[in-house]
Amino acid sequence: MTGLLAGHPVQGALNQGCAWGAFHRHSFSHALGSGSLHPSGGFPSLGAPHPPQRGLGFPGDWAHSSVLSWATEVPRKCPPGVTGGTLGMVRARAGALLLHHLLDQRPHVALFRELYLVCVETALFSRQFSNLLGTVYRCGNLNFTCDGNSLISPVGNRVTVFDLKNNKSDTLPLATRYNIKCVGLSPDGRLAIIVDEGGDALLVSLVCRSVLHHFHFKGAVHSVAFSPDGRKFVVTKGNGAQLYHAPGRRREFNAFVLDKTYFGPYDETTCIDWTDDSKCFVVGSKDMSTWVFGAERWDNLIYYALGGHRDAIVACFFEADSLDVYTLSQDGALCVWQCDTPPAGLRLKAPSGWRADLQRREGDEDEEDNEEEERAVRGKAAPAAEEQQGKVRYSRLAKYFFNKEGDFNNLTAAAYHKKVHLLVTGFASGMFHLHELPEFNLIHSLSISDQRVASVAINSSGDWIAFGCSGLGQLLVWEWQSESYVLKQQGHFNSMVSLAYSPDGQYIVTGGDDGKVKVWNTLSGFCFITFTEHSSGVTGVTFTATGYVIVTSSMDGTVRAFDLHRYRNFRTFTSPRPTQFSCVAVDTSGEVVAAGAQDSFEIFIWSMQTGRLLDVLSGHEGPISGLCFNPTKSVLASASWDRTVRLWDMADSWRTTETLALTSDALAVTFRPDGAELAVATLNSQITFWDPENAVQTGSIEGRHDLKSGRKELDKITAKHSAKGKAFTALCYSADGQSVLAGGRSKFVCIYHVREQILRKRFEISGNLSLDAMEEFLNRRKMTEFGNLALIDQDAAEEAGVAIPLPGVKKGDMSSRHFKPEIRVTSLRFSPTGRCWAATTTEGLLIYSLDARMLFDPFELDTSVTPARVRAALRQRDFTRAILMAFRLNERKLLQEALESVPWDEVEVVTSSLPDLYVEKVLEFLASSLEVSHHLEFYLVWAQKLLMAHGQKLKARAGTLLPAVQFLQKSIQRHLDGLSKLCDWNRYSLRFALAVSQQRGLKRASEAPGSEEEADGSDEDDESLHLLGAGPGDADGLCP
């Protein structure tokens, strides 16, 4: 077949692929006036099927064109923002369709109909990973950016950047194969080297947020550090240190070039620090020794070994502009080492042999250009006396101890700021100390956690100190001078179980096995309130329709309601007999609360207003697995393990209206947003769809093969056979109701098309091999004749664990064990705005959103529509035509220019003349612009006039327009909250100023008459009061 197509014009199309689907990734279903495909199977249109418009890559004359000319034209129109996965999928399937066309000579219309379906299927759900919430720190070292305003924190196999100035968090769109071990940041803050537990490294550009280079160090790396000049970096691997040339700004084939390897320690190296002039670096080791190495070929300093400790070295630091060294060991000892030579006293080693002759012949030519330095430096702990002559010498000035007498608190992390001479140390008990060096004066001491402090970092100004506690997942930023928190975040101690979006999509509430309920802001990514009233694991969370009340269920036998205005638990619902609640639901009015019991198989109904138990619904013969209220009617659906779903009518005294018989145990149930359909996930990996009015099954989806669960390390059966017992445990509809999102005990989340009952896309939520059940096949290298190596607790000797339990060992807790958490999806929710969806997983709270970086997304594009014609129409003051052409090009900057060129007094005329097809697009653009634009009043006028002019027509399409309206509401509500706080603060400030000025005036009136100037001043004060709104009879100033 390759020979048949050799030299054919379609060969370029088969190689490049069809990128047309990426043009219409989200709004394609509304392209020609219809929200769905035509019933006849043609293109979406107002009438009969017809060929697509011009300008979309199709030939202008349909009758005289061929598929080959279109196939060779489309790849050149591929937008630069198209992602590789979406484009690859379109490329393969479109190429196959073109090939069948060439071989079978099918009609053009049939071919393009199939190409259209391929593009819609692959590009409609091109949502990408957007942010990671719920987990702020796992393991590894913390780093501040060079400006000191942002904190870089490793979270599992991802990296999150916390902007402390703007109160935002953002997770980089990259991931390593294992959990991140260490992160090295370049001095200019542009590059970062991220190394995972397996030794794989990523060179990342923090400017463009992309991976530049992959590298494997062939071993575990403990730390990495750039030199202050940014020309080199050192990694500690095994019992040595490797010096690499840092990647520059020019393109290189190999970004990591090894310069030297330094040996000397007998055990693993743990920490690194550089001198300010990048001439030397110091390395600490677990063998209780510290080594100073020269980064260049110094004559009087090649290596120097320092001892004096009785435990492993945790950190070592150089003093500013000096070779003096501070070393800290795990037993809480600090040694101060003084060097007899300043940094300027280091001498370069004179060349010898042919290098000296060559340098002599070539005169003043630089020696480094022709020098081949030694690749390895091997140090000796006790060198000979003749080798020490004329070399740098160190002497110990002092030795200090952090622990008091009888206190055995291990030192786990440390950081030193050279300019302010501030030493920060963290301990295994959760305490930290601030000392001033070299006098070792204690400045501050505080306990921030009951777990070990795993990492410490200081920003460039020395004001903020960051602490990371891996045991509880805590991340703290402390301003030590004011003794206040800049940032205090903590994820769920155990896994998250459930989540819910607020009605406007601005907040997400999560519940975990640790009994905590956390509310997250989707814009900033931070948790702003945590409720800890539950004494056991939280099983379900939901918002009421107002968005200001959260209702949660727990295994402690209570259902609680929390107020987001006052941040308090204002209602607690209990059952007559103690029971464990497995799920919760609230009706659309927010007045009725329902919870399902796990042990008594009953459903309890309470009143939100009074808190009293209204009814107890019996009838199920198994634990209640899910509850859901119909969004439009007073009907409650309950799913149970007894293989039934019951529908309860709230208006008819909670009588069972229908009982839906299933083929297996029900695990999840949900209504479509319009309430016309019900989806149920069962234990046999099926998703069944029902008509709740007629109790008729309308379809089913078999998802067993789509889950593709992995094999655990200790599983006796293969992943193919273990998948037979897996099923979907989380289910939700999309905002438009056309798709359903499903997940379970697998690393995949599947999106299915409800009507076609096909898999639209499968998302891999994690590729972290540090989690269990990630790989389909076991690693044969771990299998021995005695069994699997995973049975041995290999990680028990780590710093956070205990010693390996060998005979005679008495150290550590013998019952402590290390285990891998299993990858799973516990809950799924689509945002009401329709632009993103969230999943609670083992990794944390993952948010996937539409790719906003797409550069070209036309809509009914024609060859006559160009940016020049749009600007020409604006100059002619034909605003309606300019806006319509701008929306057909769909370039954001051009749209903004067209809308902001309209005078505010003509907005009403322009909005009334807009066609109905463009109203929804204008609403979406206004909602997205309100999030970032400063022209609040202008865009609010646009939104008001648009809704007033087209409100009656929009009500007929309320179902399809609901996501756009909720997105607009979310943007307006965010500005309302911010402006209301600012206005309240200004109003209270003005009232205070008026009260103070009035008191001053009264005091002056009571005193004896003064000079004429004072009298004039009092008159001016009275006039200013009148101007500010305090009338003659108004003694309180401004009214509240």
Rosetta blueprint (number, residue, H / E / L):
1 M L
2 T L
3 G L
4 L L
5 L L
6 A L
7 G L
8 H L
9 P L
10 V L
11 Q H
12 G H
13 A H
14 L H
15 N H
16 Q H
17 G L
18 C L
19 A L
20 W H
21 G H
22 A H
23 F H
24 H L
25 R L
26 H L
27 S L
28 F H
29 S H
30 H H
31 A L
32 L L
33 G L
34 S L
35 G L
36 S L
37 L L
38 H L
39 P L
40 S L
41 G L
42 G L
43 F L
44 P L
45 S L
46 L L
47 G L
48 A L
49 P L
50 H L
51 P L
52 P L
53 Q L
54 R L
55 G L
56 L L
57 G L
58 F L
59 P L
60 G L
61 D L
62 W L
63 A L
64 H L
65 S L
66 S L
67 V H
68 L H
69 S H
70 W H
71 A H
72 T H
73 E H
74 V H
75 P H
76 R H
77 K H
78 C L
79 P L
80 P L
81 G L
82 V L
83 T L
84 G H
85 G H
86 T H
87 L H
88 G H
89 M H
90 V H
91 R H
92 A H
93 R H
94 A H
95 G H
96 A H
97 L H
98 L H
99 L H
100 H H
101 H H
102 L H
103 L H
104 D H
105 Q L
106 R L
107 P L
108 H H
109 V H
110 A H
111 L H
112 F H
113 R H
114 E H
115 L H
116 Y H
117 L H
118 V H
119 C H
120 V H
121 E H
122 T H
123 A H
124 L L
125 F L
126 S L
127 R E
128 Q E
129 F E
130 S E
131 N E
132 L E
133 L E
134 G L
135 T L
136 V L
137 Y L
138 R L
139 C L
140 G L
141 N L
142 L L
143 N E
144 F E
145 T L
146 C L
147 D L
148 G L
149 N L
150 S E
151 L E
152 I E
153 S E
154 P E
155 V E
156 G L
157 N L
158 R E
159 V E
160 T E
161 V E
162 F E
163 D E
164 L L
165 K L
166 N L
167 N L
168 K E
169 S E
170 D E
171 T E
172 L L
173 P L
174 L L
175 A L
176 T L
177 R L
178 Y L
179 N L
180 I E
181 K E
182 C E
183 V E
184 G E
185 L E
186 S L
187 P L
188 D L
189 G L
190 R L
191 L E
192 A E
193 I E
194 I E
195 V E
196 D E
197 E L
198 G L
199 G L
200 D E
201 A E
202 L E
203 L E
204 V E
205 S E
206 L L
207 V L
208 C L
209 R L
210 S E
211 V E
212 L E
213 H E
214 H E
215 F E
216 H E
217 F L
218 K L
219 G L
220 A L
221 V E
222 H E
223 S E
224 V E
225 A E
226 F E
227 S L
228 P L
229 D L
230 G L
231 R L
232 K E
233 F E
234 V E
235 V E
236 T E
237 K E
238 G L
239 N L
240 G E
241 A E
242 Q E
243 L E
244 Y E
245 H E
246 A L
247 P L
248 G L
249 R L
250 R L
251 R L
252 E L
253 F L
254 N L
255 A L
256 F L
257 V E
258 L E
259 D E
260 K E
261 T E
262 Y E
263 F E
264 G L
265 P L
266 Y L
267 D L
268 E L
269 T E
270 T E
271 C E
272 I E
273 D E
274 W E
275 T L
276 D L
277 D L
278 S L
279 K L
280 C E
281 F E
282 V E
283 V E
284 G E
285 S E
286 K L
287 D L
288 M L
289 S L
290 T E
291 W E
292 V E
293 F E
294 G E
295 A L
296 E L
297 R L
298 W E
299 D L
300 N L
301 L L
302 I L
303 Y E
304 Y E
305 A E
306 L E
307 G L
308 G L
309 H L
310 R L
311 D L
312 A L
313 I E
314 V E
315 A E
316 C E
317 F E
318 F E
319 E L
320 A L
321 D L
322 S L
323 L L
324 D L
325 V E
326 Y E
327 T E
328 L E
329 S E
330 Q L
331 D L
332 G L
333 A E
334 L E
335 C E
336 V E
337 W E
338 Q E
339 C E
340 D L
341 T L
342 P L
343 P H
344 A H
345 G H
346 L L
347 R L
348 L E
349 K L
350 A L
351 P L
352 S L
353 G L
354 W H
355 R H
356 A H
357 D H
358 L H
359 Q H
360 R H
361 R H
362 E H
363 G L
364 D L
365 E L
366 D L
367 E H
368 E H
369 D H
370 N H
371 E L
372 E L
373 E L
374 E L
375 R L
376 A E
377 V E
378 R E
379 G L
380 K L
381 A L
382 A L
383 P L
384 A L
385 A H
386 E H
387 E H
388 Q H
389 Q L
390 G L
391 K L
392 V L
393 R L
394 Y E
395 S E
396 R E
397 L E
398 A E
399 K E
400 Y E
401 F E
402 F L
403 N L
404 K L
405 E L
406 G L
407 D L
408 F L
409 N L
410 N L
411 L E
412 T E
413 A E
414 A E
415 A E
416 Y E
417 H E
418 K L
419 K L
420 V L
421 H L
422 L E
423 L E
424 V E
425 T E
426 G E
427 F E
428 A L
429 S L
430 G L
431 M E
432 F E
433 H E
434 L E
435 H E
436 E E
437 L L
438 P L
439 E L
440 F L
441 N E
442 L E
443 I E
444 H E
445 S E
446 L E
447 S E
448 I L
449 S L
450 D L
451 Q L
452 R L
453 V L
454 A L
455 S E
456 V E
457 A E
458 I E
459 N L
460 S L
461 S L
462 G L
463 D L
464 W E
465 I E
466 A E
467 F E
468 G E
469 C E
470 S L
471 G L
472 L L
473 G L
474 Q E
475 L E
476 L E
477 V E
478 W E
479 E E
480 W L
481 Q L
482 S L
483 E L
484 S E
485 Y E
486 V E
487 L E
488 K E
489 Q E
490 Q E
491 G L
492 H L
493 F L
494 N L
495 S L
496 M E
497 V E
498 S E
499 L E
500 A E
501 Y E
502 S L
503 P L
504 D L
505 G L
506 Q L
507 Y E
508 I E
509 V E
510 T E
511 G E
512 G E
513 D L
514 D L
515 G L
516 K L
517 V E
518 K E
519 V E
520 W E
521 N E
522 T L
523 L L
524 S L
525 G L
526 F L
527 C E
528 F E
529 I E
530 T E
531 F E
532 T L
533 E L
534 H L
535 S L
536 S L
537 G L
538 V E
539 T E
540 G E
541 V E
542 T E
543 F E
544 T L
545 A L
546 T L
547 G L
548 Y L
549 V E
550 I E
551 V E
552 T E
553 S E
554 S E
555 M L
556 D L
557 G L
558 T E
559 V E
560 R E
561 A E
562 F E
563 D E
564 L L
565 H L
566 R L
567 Y L
568 R E
569 N E
570 F E
571 R E
572 T E
573 F E
574 T E
575 S L
576 P L
577 R L
578 P L
579 T L
580 Q L
581 F E
582 S E
583 C E
584 V E
585 A E
586 V E
587 D L
588 T L
589 S L
590 G L
591 E L
592 V E
593 V E
594 A E
595 A E
596 G E
597 A E
598 Q L
599 D L
600 S L
601 F L
602 E L
603 I E
604 F E
605 I E
606 W E
607 S E
608 M L
609 Q L
610 T L
611 G L
612 R L
613 L E
614 L E
615 D E
616 V E
617 L E
618 S L
619 G L
620 H L
621 E L
622 G L
623 P L
624 I E
625 S E
626 G E
627 L E
628 C E
629 F E
630 N L
631 P L
632 T L
633 K L
634 S L
635 V E
636 L E
637 A E
638 S E
639 A E
640 S E
641 W L
642 D L
643 R L
644 T E
645 V E
646 R E
647 L E
648 W E
649 D E
650 M L
651 A L
652 D L
653 S L
654 W L
655 R E
656 T E
657 T E
658 E E
659 T E
660 L E
661 A E
662 L L
663 T L
664 S L
665 D L
666 A E
667 L E
668 A E
669 V E
670 T E
671 F E
672 R L
673 P L
674 D L
675 G L
676 A L
677 E L
678 L E
679 A E
680 V E
681 A E
682 T E
683 L L
684 N L
685 S L
686 Q E
687 I E
688 T E
689 F E
690 W E
691 D E
692 P L
693 E L
694 N L
695 A L
696 V E
697 Q E
698 T E
699 G E
700 S E
701 I E
702 E E
703 G L
704 R H
705 H H
706 D H
707 L H
708 K L
709 S L
710 G L
711 R L
712 K L
713 E L
714 L L
715 D L
716 K L
717 I L
718 T L
719 A H
720 K H
721 H H
722 S H
723 A H
724 K H
725 G H
726 K L
727 A L
728 F E
729 T E
730 A E
731 L E
732 C E
733 Y E
734 S L
735 A L
736 D L
737 G L
738 Q L
739 S E
740 V E
741 L E
742 A E
743 G E
744 G E
745 R L
746 S L
747 K L
748 F E
749 V E
750 C E
751 I E
752 Y E
753 H E
754 V L
755 R L
756 E L
757 Q L
758 I E
759 L E
760 R E
761 K E
762 R E
763 F E
764 E E
765 I L
766 S L
767 G L
768 N L
769 L L
770 S L
771 L L
772 D E
773 A L
774 M L
775 E L
776 E L
777 F L
778 L L
779 N L
780 R H
781 R H
782 K H
783 M E
784 T E
785 E L
786 F L
787 G E
788 N E
789 L H
790 A H
791 L H
792 I L
793 D L
794 Q H
795 D H
796 A H
797 A H
798 E L
799 E L
800 A L
801 G L
802 V L
803 A L
804 I L
805 P L
806 L L
807 P L
808 G L
809 V L
810 K L
811 K L
812 G L
813 D L
814 M L
815 S L
816 S L
817 R L
818 H L
819 F L
820 K L
821 P L
822 E E
823 I L
824 R L
825 V E
826 T E
827 S E
828 L E
829 R E
830 F E
831 S L
832 P L
833 T L
834 G L
835 R L
836 C E
837 W E
838 A E
839 A E
840 T E
841 T E
842 T L
843 E L
844 G L
845 L E
846 L E
847 I E
848 Y E
849 S E
850 L E
851 D L
852 A L
853 R L
854 M L
855 L L
856 F L
857 D L
858 P L
859 F L
860 E L
861 L L
862 D L
863 T L
864 S L
865 V L
866 T L
867 P H
868 A H
869 R H
870 V H
871 R H
872 A H
873 A H
874 L H
875 R H
876 Q L
877 R L
878 D L
879 F H
880 T H
881 R H
882 A H
883 I H
884 L H
885 M H
886 A H
887 F H
888 R H
889 L H
890 N L
891 E L
892 R H
893 K H
894 L H
895 L H
896 Q H
897 E H
898 A H
899 L H
900 E H
901 S L
902 V L
903 P L
904 W H
905 D H
906 E H
907 V H
908 E H
909 V H
910 V H
911 T H
912 S H
913 S L
914 L L
915 P L
916 D H
917 L H
918 Y H
919 V H
920 E H
921 K H
922 V H
923 L H
924 E H
925 F H
926 L H
927 A H
928 S H
929 S H
930 L H
931 E H
932 V H
933 S L
934 H L
935 H L
936 L H
937 E H
938 F H
939 Y H
940 L H
941 V H
942 W H
943 A H
944 Q H
945 K H
946 L H
947 L H
948 M H
949 A H
950 H H
951 G H
952 Q H
953 K H
954 L H
955 K H
956 A H
957 R L
958 A H
959 G H
960 T H
961 L H
962 L H
963 P H
964 A H
965 V H
966 Q H
967 F H
968 L H
969 Q H
970 K H
971 S H
972 I H
973 Q H
974 R H
975 H H
976 L H
977 D H
978 G H
979 L H
980 S H
981 K H
982 L H
983 C H
984 D H
985 W H
986 N H
987 R H
988 Y H
989 S H
990 L H
991 R H
992 F H
993 A H
994 L H
995 A H
996 V H
997 S H
998 Q H
999 Q H
1000 R H
1001 G H
1002 L H
1003 K H
1004 R H
1005 A H
1006 S H
1007 E L
1008 A L
1009 P L
1010 G L
1011 S L
1012 E H
1013 E H
1014 E H
1015 A H
1016 D H
1017 G H
1018 S H
1019 D H
1020 E H
1021 D H
1022 D H
1023 E H
1024 S H
1025 L H
1026 H H
1027 L H
1028 L L
1029 G L
1030 A L
1031 G L
1032 P L
1033 G L
1034 D L
1035 A L
1036 D L
1037 G L
1038 L L
1039 C L
1040 P L
